Amino acid sequence: MRVAWLAIATFLASLLISGGPSSTLAMDSNGRYFALGVGSRSCADYLKYSEKRLENFSEEQYAIADKIIEHWVAGFVTAHNFYVTDTYDVVGTVTIDQLQERIEKYCRANPNKRVAEAMVAIAQDLHKNRIRVDPSSKSAPQK
């Protein structure tokens, strides 16, 4: 049941923070929005995790955390693909490992930001090379 709740929370978080080049992002007048799960964590926390500097964290816990982060990122990207116009796949050939490397790079440069902000910046950067939807085609674009 805990896994199902985590999956639902991850999906909802990705819906709340999906972004892309748009003037209609769902945030308040101060540019704030609510993020759940991994996205709510600071970049400083993400770096501690990625450098395996968390106190009392076993190898098994790191392995579980890896999957949680991987699924959170996948949920974010899926929501982005669903909600951003003319986008079939924003990441194209970029792998999950490469996305995590980009998160780490962003977080090193912005330790006081949140992981959600890192993903928004990465999605905006990837947007120009996204795989687009062809409205005249009945089938999905090929990767």
C-alpha positions in Angstrom: 0.0 0.0 0.0 2.9 2.4 0.8 4.3 1.9 -2.7 0.9 2.7 -4.2 0.6 5.8 -2.1 4.2 6.8 -3.1 3.3 6.3 -6.8 0.2 8.4 -6.5 2.1 11.2 -4.6 4.8 11.1 -7.2 2.3 11.4 -10.0 0.5 14.3 -8.3 3.8 16.1 -7.7 4.8 15.7 -11.3 1.5 17.2 -12.3 1.9 20.1 -10.0 5.4 21.0 -11.1 5.5 20.1 -14.8 6.8 23.0 -16.7 8.1 24.2 -20.1 8.2 27.3 -22.1 4.8 28.8 -21.2 3.4 31.9 -19.7 0.6 29.9 -18.0 2.5 27.9 -15.4 0.5 27.1 -12.3 2.3 29.1 -9.7 1.5 32.1 -7.5 2.4 35.7 -8.2 5.7 35.2 -6.4 6.7 32.2 -8.6 6.0 29.7 -5.9 4.3 26.3 -6.3 3.9 23.2 -4.1 6.1 20.1 -4.8 5.8 16.7 -3.3 8.3 13.9 -2.8 11.8 14.2 -4.1 10.9 17.6 -5.8 10.4 19.2 -2.4 13.9 18.4 -1.2 16.7 21.0 -1.4 19.5 20.6 -3.9 21.9 20.5 -0.9 20.0 17.4 0.3 20.1 15.8 -3.1 23.9 16.3 -3.3 24.3 14.7 0.2 22.3 11.7 -1.2 24.2 11.5 -4.5 27.5 11.6 -2.7 26.3 9.0 -0.2 26.9 11.3 2.8 23.6 10.6 4.5 24.1 9.5 8.1 22.8 6.0 9.0 21.8 5.2 5.4 22.6 1.6 4.4 23.4 0.4 0.8 20.0 -1.1 0.7 18.4 2.3 1.5 20.5 4.0 -1.1 19.3 1.4 -3.7 15.7 2.1 -2.7 16.2 5.8 -2.8 17.7 5.4 -6.3 14.5 3.8 -7.5 12.3 6.5 -5.8 14.3 9.3 -7.4 14.2 7.5 -10.8 10.5 7.1 -10.6 9.9 10.7 -9.5 12.0 12.0 -12.4 10.1 9.6 -14.8 6.8 10.9 -13.4 7.8 14.5 -13.9 8.9 13.9 -17.5 5.7 11.9 -18.2 3.5 14.8 -16.9 5.6 17.3 -18.9 5.1 15.3 -22.0 1.3 15.1 -21.3 0.8 18.8 -20.5 3.2 20.6 -22.8 1.8 21.4 -26.2 3.4 19.8 -29.2 5.5 17.5 -27.1 5.7 13.7 -27.5 8.9 13.2 -25.5 10.9 16.1 -24.0 14.0 13.9 -23.2 14.4 12.2 -26.5 17.5 10.0 -26.3 18.6 11.4 -22.9 18.8 8.5 -20.3 17.6 8.6 -16.7 21.2 8.5 -15.6 22.0 11.6 -17.8 18.9 13.3 -16.3 20.2 12.6 -12.8 23.6 13.9 -13.8 21.9 17.1 -15.0 20.1 17.4 -11.7 23.4 17.0 -9.8 25.0 19.7 -12.0 22.1 22.1 -11.4 22.2 21.4 -7.7 25.9 22.0 -7.4 25.3 25.4 -9.0 22.1 26.1 -7.0 22.3 24.3 -3.6 19.5 26.4 -2.1 17.0 25.6 -4.8 14.7 22.6 -4.8 15.0 19.4 -6.9 11.7 20.4 -8.6 13.3 23.6 -9.8 16.2 21.6 -11.2 13.8 19.5 -13.2 11.9 22.5 -14.5 15.2 24.1 -15.7 16.3 20.8 -17.3 12.9 20.3 -19.0 13.1 23.9 -20.4 16.6 23.2 -21.6 15.6 20.0 -23.3 12.4 21.4 -24.8 14.1 22.8 -27.9 15.2 19.3 -29.0 12.1 17.5 -27.9 10.3 14.9 -30.1 7.2 16.7 -31.3 3.8 15.4 -31.9 2.7 15.3 -35.5 -1.1 16.1 -35.4 -1.7 14.6 -38.8 -0.2 11.2 -37.9 -2.3 8.5 -36.3 0.7 6.8 -34.8 3.2 7.8 -32.2 6.5 9.4 -33.4 9.4 7.0 -33.5 12.4 7.5 -31.3 
